[in-house]
Amino acid sequence: MAYPGRLDDVRAVRVQVRLAGETAPFFDGEVPYGDPATNDVQASVVLGGTFAPDTDHQVRGILVPFGARETSWSEWLPVKTDDVWIYDVYPVDLDRLEQDVKGYLDWAGSGIREIERRLEEYDLWMADQDFGNAFDRQKIRQQLSATFDTARAEWTYEVNVLAAADAALSQRIETLKADVGNNSAAITAEAVARAGADAALASDISSLGATVGNNSAAIQLEATARANADSALAADIATLDAKVFDPDTGLPSVASAVDALSTYAGPDGALADAVTALSASSVPGDIAKANMRMGVMSGPIGYSRIAFETRYDGTGGYRGAAFGADTPADPGQKTRFWMRADQTVVMDSTGNVSAMFDGGSAYFNNARIRNLTAQNITADKIDAALILQNGSVIEDLIDVDTFSRFEPIVYSFTRTVSGGQTYDEGQWTLHGTVIVTKPVDKPCIEFMNVEAFASLSGSGNRDAFIIVKRGGNGTVASGEEVVRARMQGNGTVTDTKTIMRGGLLNETSIRYDIWTWNSCAAGGSSNATISVKCDSGVWVFR
C-alpha cells in the first residue's frame, strides 16, 4: 500500500480490503504514518493479514489526522494477490517427504533380508557346481562317545576333500553333543573352502545350542567370503535366540538379536552394510523391535545413510519412533536428518528442556527468529516491540509467556549452633505444599533441584536432609520421591533432575511436598551449621 509520505497533521493510514464483488470489507486496520521529515516522498507498507492467494480483491485507504480535520477515502483499487500457497511457504513437498521417511523405515528394517538374499544367490550358484564326477575324494572321520543310563556324550570330527575337473572342495565339520534325558547341549563348527572355474567360496559357520525341556538358547556365527567372475561378497553374521515357555499358560517368551556386517562389489555397484536387529515377545502377536542400519553405496544413485528405529507391533497395528541421516551421492538432492516420533524432546548439556515437539505442536522454551512466514498465528500474549495484528499496530507488549506458565517450588532454611547448643527437628517435617493445575491432555516438565549443606568445626554432629515428593497426601510415606539431598559431613550435595511428564497421565492437578529432617549439635567451643534449599518448579503447557 503506497501513499504520500511528507504530509503534516497525519497520524495514521487506515486501510480496508474487500473481495471483488463484495460490499463489506473483511480487513480494516491502521498503520502509523511516521515522521514526515524522515519519511520517503512515496511511502509504503506491506499489509499483514489473511488474504486468499490468486484472488481478486479491492483496497482503499484514508489518511487519519491528529485532530478532527476531515479527510476522504481513496477510490476502491483492484488488486489480485500472488499465486502463493502453503506449498510455496514450505520449500519441500510435504506429502513426498512423508513417503521418503516411510522409505527410510523400510530400508532400516530390511537390512538382514538383503544380506541373506545375496548369500542365497551365491548358495544357489555354488549348488550348481558338479562334484558327482570327482576325480579324487578323500575323507577322515573320527568319533568318540560315552553313555550311562540317560546320559550320553559324543564327539565327531570329519574332513572331506574333493577334486574334479573344474572344482575343488575342502570341508571340516566338528560336533560336540551332550544329552541327559530331554536336556541337551551341542556345538557344531563347519569350515568350507570351495573353488570352481569362475568362483570361490570360504565360509566358517559355528552354532551353539542348549535345550532344557521346551526352553532353548542358541547362537550361530557365520563368516563368509565369496567371489565369482562378476562380483565379490563378504559377510559376518551373528544370531542369538532364546525361548522359554510359561509352564502355566504354555505361551512362549522369545528374544532374538542379529548383528551383521557385509560388503559387496559387483554390477550393482559397491555396497557396505552394518545391521543390528533386536526383537522380544511374550504375548503372541505383540513384539518389540529395535533396528539399526548403516549403509553406503557407490555410483550416481549411491548414498551414505544411517537409520535407527524402535517399534512395537501389536494385534492392532504398530507404533514406533525413528531417526536417521541421509547423504545422497547426487549433488542435486538435499542431505537430510529426519525424525519420526509422537513426541521429540531437545535438551541442552545440563539436562534442561529447550524444545519439545508433541503430536502436531511444537513447544520452545526460547525462540529467536529473524524472519517468520506463517499461515496463522494464535497466541495468548506476544512479547514484541512492534507487531501488526489484523492490520492494527500494537506496541510495547512485554513480559509475557505465550505458550506456558511456570509454577515455582521453593524453600530454604539455615541454622547455626555453637558452644553446647543443639537443634533437631526430630522427625520428617513438611515445609511447603504446591498444587499445580494443568490441562488433562497437556504435558508438563519438572525442573527439580535440592541442595543440602553442613559443616562442623570441633566436636558434635550435623545432618542436613531434604526431599521433594510428588502426588502425596500429606504424609512422608506417600507419593513419589522426585529428588533428595543429604549431607552428614562437611560440604554440599545437590540432586537435580529434569523430568518430562506426558499428557497421557490424565492429571488435572499435581501435589508437590517439601520435607526435611535436620539436626545439628556443637560441643564446647565448636560450631555447627546446616542448610537446605529447594529451587524447583514445573513448566505447564497450556
C-alpha positions as CSV (number, residue, x, y, z in Angstrom):
1,M,0.0,0.0,0.0
2,A,1.6,3.3,-1.1
3,Y,0.8,6.8,0.0
4,P,2.5,10.3,0.1
5,G,5.0,10.5,2.9
6,R,5.8,14.2,3.5
7,L,2.4,15.5,4.7
8,D,1.8,17.3,8.0
9,D,-1.0,16.5,10.5
10,V,-1.3,12.8,9.6
11,R,-1.3,10.3,12.5
12,A,-2.0,7.0,10.6
13,V,-3.0,5.4,7.4
14,R,-6.2,3.4,7.5
15,V,-6.7,0.6,5.0
16,Q,-9.7,-1.5,4.1
17,V,-9.8,-4.6,1.9
18,R,-12.7,-6.5,0.5
19,L,-13.2,-9.3,-2.1
20,A,-14.1,-8.2,-5.6
21,G,-17.8,-8.1,-6.0
22,E,-18.4,-7.8,-2.2
23,T,-19.5,-4.6,-0.4
24,A,-18.3,-5.2,3.2
25,P,-14.5,-5.1,3.9
26,F,-13.1,-8.2,5.8
27,F,-9.9,-6.3,6.6
28,D,-9.9,-2.8,8.4
29,G,-6.7,-1.6,10.1
30,E,-4.3,1.2,10.7
31,V,-0.6,1.6,10.3
32,P,1.4,4.6,11.8
33,Y,2.2,7.4,9.4
34,G,5.6,8.1,10.8
35,D,7.7,11.3,10.9
36,P,7.1,13.4,7.7
37,A,10.7,14.7,8.0
38,T,12.2,11.2,7.6
39,N,9.5,9.5,5.5
40,D,10.1,8.7,1.9
41,V,8.3,11.0,-0.6
42,Q,6.4,8.0,-1.6
43,A,5.9,5.8,1.5
44,S,4.6,2.3,1.5
45,V,3.6,-0.5,3.9
46,V,3.0,-4.3,3.5
47,L,-0.3,-5.3,4.9
48,G,-0.3,-8.2,7.4
49,G,-3.5,-10.3,7.3
50,T,-5.0,-13.4,5.9
51,F,-5.6,-12.9,2.1
52,A,-6.5,-15.8,-0.2
53,P,-3.9,-16.5,-2.9
54,D,-4.6,-15.9,-6.6
55,T,-7.8,-13.9,-5.8
56,D,-9.2,-10.6,-6.9
57,H,-9.5,-8.0,-4.1
58,Q,-10.3,-4.3,-3.8
59,V,-8.4,-1.9,-1.5
60,R,-8.9,1.7,-0.4
61,G,-7.1,4.0,2.1
62,I,-7.6,7.2,4.0
63,L,-5.2,9.5,5.9
64,V,-6.2,9.9,9.6
65,P,-5.3,13.3,11.1
66,F,-4.4,14.0,14.7
67,G,-7.4,16.3,15.1
68,A,-10.9,16.5,13.7
69,R,-9.9,17.6,10.2
70,E,-12.0,15.8,7.6
71,T,-10.2,13.6,5.0
72,S,-11.6,11.5,2.2
73,W,-11.3,7.8,1.2
74,S,-9.5,6.9,-2.0
75,E,-11.3,5.0,-4.7
76,W,-11.5,1.2,-4.4
77,L,-8.4,0.0,-6.3
78,P,-8.3,-3.5,-7.8
79,V,-5.6,-5.9,-6.6
80,K,-5.0,-9.6,-7.3
81,T,-3.0,-11.5,-4.8
82,D,0.0,-13.5,-6.0
83,D,-0.4,-17.2,-6.6
84,V,1.4,-18.2,-3.4
85,W,0.1,-21.2,-1.5
86,I,1.2,-23.1,1.6
87,Y,3.3,-25.4,-0.5
88,D,5.3,-22.3,-1.6
89,V,5.8,-21.4,2.1
90,Y,7.5,-24.7,2.8
91,P,10.3,-25.4,0.3
92,V,9.5,-29.2,0.2
93,D,6.7,-31.4,-0.9
94,L,5.3,-32.4,2.4
95,D,3.5,-35.5,1.0
96,R,6.6,-36.6,-0.7
97,L,8.6,-36.0,2.4
98,E,6.3,-38.4,4.3
99,Q,6.8,-41.1,1.7
100,D,10.6,-40.6,1.9
101,V,10.6,-41.1,5.7
102,K,8.5,-44.3,5.3
103,G,11.1,-45.4,2.7
104,Y,13.8,-44.9,5.3
105,L,11.9,-47.1,7.8
106,D,11.6,-49.9,5.2
107,W,15.3,-49.6,4.5
108,A,16.1,-49.8,8.2
109,G,14.1,-53.0,8.7
110,S,15.2,-54.8,5.6
111,G,19.0,-54.9,6.1
112,I,19.1,-58.6,7.3
113,R,16.8,-59.7,4.5
114,E,19.0,-58.0,1.8
115,I,22.2,-59.7,3.2
116,E,20.5,-63.1,3.3
117,R,19.3,-62.6,-0.3
118,R,22.8,-62.0,-1.5
119,L,24.1,-65.0,0.4
120,E,21.3,-67.2,-1.1
121,E,22.3,-66.1,-4.6
122,Y,25.8,-67.4,-4.0
123,D,24.5,-70.6,-2.4
124,L,22.4,-71.3,-5.5
125,W,25.4,-70.7,-7.7
126,M,27.6,-73.0,-5.7
127,A,25.0,-75.7,-5.6
128,D,25.2,-75.9,-9.4
129,Q,28.8,-77.0,-9.2
130,D,29.1,-80.6,-10.1
131,F,31.1,-82.8,-7.8
132,G,29.4,-86.0,-8.9
133,N,32.3,-86.9,-11.2
134,A,35.0,-86.0,-8.7
135,F,38.4,-87.3,-9.9
136,D,39.7,-87.7,-6.3
137,R,37.9,-88.0,-3.0
138,Q,39.4,-88.3,0.5
139,K,37.7,-88.5,3.8
140,I,38.7,-88.6,7.5
141,R,36.1,-89.3,10.2
142,Q,36.7,-89.8,13.9
143,Q,34.1,-90.3,16.7
144,L,34.1,-90.8,20.4
145,S,31.0,-91.4,22.6
146,A,30.2,-92.2,26.2
147,T,26.9,-93.4,27.6
148,F,25.5,-94.1,31.1
149,D,21.8,-94.5,31.7
150,T,20.1,-91.5,30.0
151,A,23.3,-89.6,29.8
152,R,25.3,-89.5,26.5
153,A,28.3,-87.5,25.3
154,E,29.5,-87.6,21.8
155,W,32.3,-86.0,19.6
156,T,32.6,-86.4,15.9
157,Y,35.2,-85.0,13.5
158,E,35.0,-85.2,9.8
159,V,37.1,-83.9,6.9
160,N,36.3,-84.1,3.2
161,V,38.4,-83.1,0.3
162,L,37.3,-83.5,-3.3
163,A,38.7,-82.6,-6.7
164,A,37.1,-82.6,-10.1
165,A,37.9,-81.2,-13.5
166,D,36.8,-77.6,-12.7
167,A,36.1,-77.7,-8.9
168,A,37.7,-78.4,-5.6
169,L,36.3,-78.6,-2.1
170,S,37.8,-78.9,1.4
171,Q,35.4,-79.2,4.3
172,R,35.8,-79.8,8.0
173,I,32.9,-80.5,10.4
174,E,33.3,-80.9,14.1
175,T,30.4,-81.6,16.5
176,L,30.2,-81.9,20.3
177,K,26.9,-83.1,21.9
178,A,25.8,-83.9,25.5
179,D,22.4,-85.2,26.4
180,V,20.7,-86.1,29.7
181,G,17.1,-87.1,29.2
182,N,15.4,-84.2,27.4
183,N,18.2,-81.8,28.2
184,S,20.9,-81.3,25.6
185,A,23.7,-79.1,24.5
186,A,25.6,-79.1,21.2
187,I,28.4,-77.3,19.4
188,T,28.9,-77.6,15.7
189,A,31.6,-75.9,13.6
190,E,31.8,-76.2,9.9
191,A,34.6,-74.7,7.7
192,V,34.4,-74.9,3.9
193,A,36.8,-73.8,1.2
194,R,35.4,-74.3,-2.3
195,A,36.7,-73.2,-5.7
196,G,35.3,-73.5,-9.3
197,A,36.3,-72.5,-12.7
198,D,35.0,-68.9,-12.2
199,A,34.1,-68.7,-8.5
200,A,35.5,-69.3,-5.0
201,L,33.9,-69.5,-1.5
202,A,35.2,-69.7,2.0
203,S,32.9,-70.0,5.0
204,D,33.2,-70.6,8.7
205,I,29.9,-71.4,10.5
206,S,29.5,-72.4,14.1
207,S,26.5,-72.9,16.2
208,L,25.9,-73.4,19.9
209,G,22.6,-74.7,21.4
210,A,21.3,-75.6,24.8
211,T,17.8,-77.1,25.5
212,V,16.0,-78.0,28.7
213,G,12.6,-79.3,28.0
214,N,10.9,-76.8,25.7
215,N,13.3,-74.0,26.7
216,S,16.2,-73.3,24.4
217,A,19.0,-70.9,23.7
218,A,21.1,-70.8,20.5
219,I,24.0,-68.8,18.9
220,Q,25.0,-69.0,15.3
221,L,28.1,-67.3,13.9
222,E,28.7,-67.2,10.1
223,A,31.6,-65.7,8.3
224,T,31.6,-65.9,4.5
225,A,33.8,-64.7,1.7
226,R,32.6,-65.3,-1.8
227,A,33.6,-64.2,-5.3
228,N,32.8,-65.0,-8.9
229,A,33.6,-63.5,-12.3
230,D,31.3,-60.5,-11.7
231,S,31.1,-59.8,-8.0
232,A,32.5,-60.3,-4.6
233,L,30.8,-60.6,-1.2
234,A,32.0,-60.7,2.4
235,A,29.6,-61.2,5.3
236,D,29.8,-61.7,9.0
237,I,26.5,-62.6,10.8
238,A,25.9,-63.3,14.5
239,T,22.4,-64.6,15.5
240,L,21.3,-65.1,19.1
241,D,18.0,-66.7,20.1
242,A,16.3,-67.5,23.4
243,K,12.9,-69.2,24.0
244,V,11.2,-70.0,27.3
245,F,7.6,-71.4,27.7
246,D,5.4,-70.4,30.6
247,P,4.5,-73.6,32.5
248,D,1.0,-72.3,33.3
249,T,-0.1,-70.8,30.0
250,G,2.1,-72.7,27.6
251,L,2.9,-69.4,25.9
252,P,6.5,-68.7,24.7
253,S,8.7,-65.8,25.5
254,V,11.1,-65.3,22.6
255,A,14.1,-62.9,22.2
256,S,16.3,-62.6,19.2
257,A,19.4,-60.5,18.4
258,V,21.1,-60.3,15.0
259,D,24.3,-58.4,14.2
260,A,25.6,-58.4,10.6
261,L,28.3,-56.8,8.6
262,S,28.5,-57.1,4.8
263,T,30.4,-55.8,1.8
264,Y,29.6,-56.3,-1.8
265,A,31.1,-55.2,-5.1
266,G,29.6,-56.1,-8.5
267,P,27.3,-55.0,-11.3
268,D,25.0,-53.2,-8.8
269,G,27.9,-51.1,-7.5
270,A,29.8,-51.2,-4.3
271,L,27.9,-51.5,-1.0
272,A,28.7,-51.9,2.7
273,D,26.1,-52.5,5.4
274,A,26.1,-52.8,9.2
275,V,22.8,-54.0,10.6
276,T,21.6,-54.8,14.2
277,A,18.1,-56.1,14.7
278,L,16.6,-56.9,18.1
279,S,13.2,-58.4,19.0
280,A,11.4,-59.7,22.0
281,S,7.9,-61.1,22.6
282,S,6.0,-62.6,25.5
283,V,2.5,-62.4,24.1
284,P,1.6,-63.9,20.7
285,G,1.1,-61.1,18.2
286,D,2.9,-58.5,20.3
287,I,6.6,-57.9,19.6
288,A,9.0,-55.2,20.5
289,K,11.7,-54.4,17.9
290,A,14.8,-52.2,17.6
291,N,16.6,-51.9,14.3
292,M,19.8,-50.0,13.4
293,R,21.3,-49.9,9.9
294,M,24.3,-48.1,8.4
295,G,24.9,-48.3,4.7
296,V,27.0,-46.8,1.9
297,M,26.6,-47.3,-1.8
298,S,28.8,-46.0,-4.6
299,G,27.7,-44.7,-8.0
300,P,25.4,-41.9,-9.2
301,I,22.4,-43.3,-7.2
302,G,24.6,-44.1,-4.2
303,Y,24.2,-42.8,-0.7
304,S,25.6,-42.7,2.8
305,R,22.8,-43.5,5.2
306,I,22.1,-44.3,8.9
307,A,18.7,-45.2,10.4
308,F,17.6,-46.1,14.0
309,E,14.2,-47.5,14.6
310,T,12.2,-48.6,17.7
311,R,8.8,-50.1,17.2
312,Y,6.2,-52.2,18.9
313,D,4.0,-54.5,16.7
314,G,0.7,-55.5,18.2
315,T,-2.6,-57.0,17.1
316,G,-4.0,-53.5,16.4
317,G,-1.0,-52.4,14.2
318,Y,2.3,-50.9,15.2
319,R,3.7,-47.7,16.7
320,G,7.3,-46.6,16.8
321,A,9.9,-43.9,16.8
322,A,12.9,-43.5,14.4
323,F,15.5,-41.1,13.3
324,G,18.3,-41.1,10.7
325,A,20.6,-39.2,8.3
326,D,20.9,-39.5,4.6
327,T,23.5,-38.0,2.2
328,P,22.7,-38.8,-1.5
329,A,25.5,-39.1,-4.0
330,D,23.5,-36.8,-6.4
331,P,24.5,-33.2,-5.6
332,G,21.1,-32.1,-6.8
333,Q,19.4,-33.9,-3.8
334,K,19.5,-32.4,-0.3
335,T,21.2,-34.1,2.6
336,R,18.7,-34.9,5.3
337,F,18.4,-35.6,9.0
338,W,14.9,-36.9,9.9
339,M,12.9,-37.9,12.9
340,R,9.6,-39.7,13.4
341,A,8.0,-39.9,16.8
342,D,4.9,-38.9,18.7
343,Q,7.0,-36.7,21.0
344,T,10.5,-35.3,20.5
345,V,12.4,-33.5,23.3
346,V,15.5,-31.4,22.8
347,M,17.7,-30.8,25.9
348,D,20.9,-28.8,26.5
349,S,24.1,-30.3,28.0
350,T,22.8,-29.6,31.6
351,G,19.6,-31.5,31.0
352,N,17.3,-28.5,30.6
353,V,14.5,-28.9,28.0
354,S,14.9,-26.4,25.2
355,A,12.2,-27.6,22.9
356,M,9.5,-30.3,22.5
357,F,7.5,-31.5,19.5
358,D,4.3,-33.2,20.7
359,G,2.0,-34.6,18.1
360,G,1.3,-31.7,15.7
361,S,2.6,-29.0,18.0
362,A,6.0,-27.5,18.8
363,Y,6.9,-26.0,22.1
364,F,10.1,-23.9,22.6
365,N,11.5,-22.5,25.9
366,N,13.0,-19.6,24.0
367,A,12.9,-18.9,20.2
368,R,14.8,-16.2,18.3
369,I,13.5,-16.0,14.7
370,R,14.9,-13.4,12.2
371,N,12.2,-13.9,9.6
372,L,8.9,-15.7,10.1
373,T,6.3,-16.7,7.4
374,A,3.2,-18.3,8.8
375,Q,-0.3,-19.2,7.7
376,N,-1.9,-18.5,11.1
377,I,-0.6,-17.3,14.4
378,T,-2.6,-17.8,17.6
379,A,-1.2,-16.6,21.0
380,D,-2.5,-15.5,24.4
381,K,0.2,-12.8,24.6
382,I,3.2,-11.8,22.4
383,D,6.4,-10.1,23.6
384,A,7.2,-7.6,20.9
385,A,8.3,-4.0,20.3
386,L,6.0,-3.7,17.3
387,I,3.6,-6.1,15.7
388,L,0.8,-5.8,13.1
389,Q,-2.3,-7.7,14.1
390,N,-5.2,-7.7,11.7
391,G,-3.9,-4.5,10.2
392,S,-3.6,-2.6,13.5
393,V,-0.3,-1.8,15.2
394,I,0.2,-2.9,18.8
395,E,3.2,-1.6,20.6
396,D,5.3,-2.3,23.7
397,L,3.9,-5.7,24.8
398,I,6.4,-7.0,27.3
399,D,7.0,-9.7,30.0
400,V,4.6,-12.3,28.8
401,D,4.8,-16.1,28.4
402,T,2.9,-17.2,25.3
403,F,2.7,-20.9,25.5
404,S,3.1,-21.9,29.1
405,R,3.4,-20.9,32.7
406,F,6.0,-21.7,35.3
407,E,5.0,-22.8,38.9
408,P,7.8,-22.3,41.4
409,I,8.5,-24.8,44.2
410,V,11.0,-23.1,46.6
411,Y,12.2,-23.3,50.2
412,S,15.3,-22.5,52.1
413,F,16.5,-23.0,55.7
414,T,19.8,-22.4,57.6
415,R,20.6,-23.0,61.3
416,T,24.0,-22.5,63.1
417,V,24.6,-23.7,66.7
418,S,27.7,-23.3,68.9
419,G,29.1,-24.0,72.4
420,G,26.8,-26.8,73.5
421,Q,23.7,-25.8,71.5
422,T,21.6,-28.3,69.6
423,Y,18.9,-28.3,67.0
424,D,16.8,-31.3,66.0
425,E,13.5,-31.5,64.1
426,G,13.1,-35.0,65.5
427,Q,11.0,-36.3,62.6
428,W,10.1,-35.6,59.0
429,T,8.7,-32.1,58.8
430,L,6.5,-30.7,56.0
431,H,7.7,-27.2,55.0
432,G,5.7,-26.5,51.9
433,T,3.0,-27.8,49.5
434,V,2.4,-26.6,46.0
435,I,-0.6,-27.7,44.0
436,V,0.0,-27.3,40.2
437,T,-3.1,-27.4,37.9
438,K,-2.8,-28.3,34.3
439,P,-5.0,-29.3,31.3
440,V,-5.6,-33.0,31.4
441,D,-4.3,-33.7,27.9
442,K,-1.2,-31.5,28.1
443,P,2.3,-32.5,29.3
444,C,4.4,-30.7,31.9
445,I,8.2,-30.5,32.6
446,E,9.5,-30.7,36.2
447,F,12.8,-28.8,36.9
448,M,13.8,-30.2,40.3
449,N,16.8,-29.1,42.3
450,V,17.6,-29.6,46.0
451,E,20.7,-28.8,48.0
452,A,22.0,-29.8,51.4
453,F,25.0,-28.2,53.2
454,A,26.6,-29.0,56.5
455,S,29.8,-28.0,58.4
456,L,31.3,-28.7,61.8
457,S,34.4,-27.4,63.5
458,G,35.3,-29.3,66.6
459,S,33.0,-31.9,68.2
460,G,29.4,-32.5,67.6
461,N,27.2,-33.7,64.7
462,R,25.3,-32.4,61.7
463,D,22.7,-33.8,59.3
464,A,21.0,-31.8,56.6
465,F,18.3,-33.7,54.8
466,I,15.7,-32.6,52.2
467,I,13.4,-34.4,49.8
468,V,10.6,-33.4,47.4
469,K,7.7,-35.8,46.9
470,R,5.1,-35.8,44.1
471,G,1.5,-36.9,44.3
472,G,1.4,-37.4,48.1
473,N,-1.4,-37.0,50.6
474,G,0.3,-35.1,53.4
475,T,2.4,-38.0,54.8
476,V,6.0,-38.5,54.1
477,A,5.4,-42.2,53.2
478,S,3.0,-41.3,50.4
479,G,3.8,-40.1,46.9
480,E,6.8,-40.5,44.6
481,E,10.1,-39.2,45.7
482,V,11.5,-37.0,43.0
483,V,14.7,-35.6,44.4
484,R,16.7,-35.9,47.7
485,A,19.8,-34.3,49.1
486,R,21.5,-35.3,52.4
487,M,24.8,-34.1,53.9
488,Q,26.2,-35.6,57.2
489,G,29.8,-34.5,56.6
490,N,31.4,-31.2,55.6
491,G,30.4,-29.9,52.2
492,T,27.4,-29.6,49.8
493,V,25.4,-32.2,47.9
494,T,22.8,-31.5,45.2
495,D,20.3,-33.5,43.3
496,T,19.0,-32.1,40.0
497,K,16.5,-33.7,37.6
498,T,14.5,-32.6,34.6
499,I,11.5,-34.9,34.0
500,M,9.0,-34.7,31.1
501,R,5.5,-35.9,32.2
502,G,3.3,-36.8,29.3
503,G,-0.3,-35.7,28.8
504,L,-1.5,-39.3,28.9
505,L,-1.3,-39.4,32.7
506,N,-4.8,-37.8,32.9
507,E,-3.8,-35.4,35.6
508,T,-5.5,-32.1,36.2
509,S,-3.6,-31.3,39.4
510,I,-0.3,-32.4,40.9
511,R,0.7,-32.0,44.5
512,Y,4.4,-31.4,45.5
513,D,5.5,-31.6,49.1
514,I,8.9,-30.4,50.6
515,W,10.0,-32.5,53.6
516,T,13.1,-32.0,55.8
517,W,14.7,-33.8,58.8
518,N,17.5,-31.6,60.0
519,S,19.6,-31.7,63.1
520,C,23.0,-30.4,64.4
521,A,24.8,-30.2,67.7
522,A,28.1,-28.4,68.7
523,G,30.0,-29.2,71.8
524,G,32.3,-27.0,73.9
525,S,33.7,-24.3,71.7
526,S,32.6,-26.0,68.5
527,N,30.4,-24.6,65.7
528,A,27.9,-26.5,63.5
529,T,25.9,-25.2,60.6
530,I,23.2,-26.9,58.4
531,S,21.4,-25.5,55.4
532,V,18.9,-26.9,52.9
533,K,17.4,-25.4,49.8
534,C,14.8,-26.3,47.2
535,D,14.9,-24.3,44.0
536,S,12.5,-26.1,41.7
537,G,9.4,-25.6,39.5
538,V,7.0,-27.0,37.0
539,W,6.6,-25.8,33.4
540,V,3.0,-26.4,32.5
541,F,1.8,-26.3,28.8
542,R,-1.5,-24.6,28.0
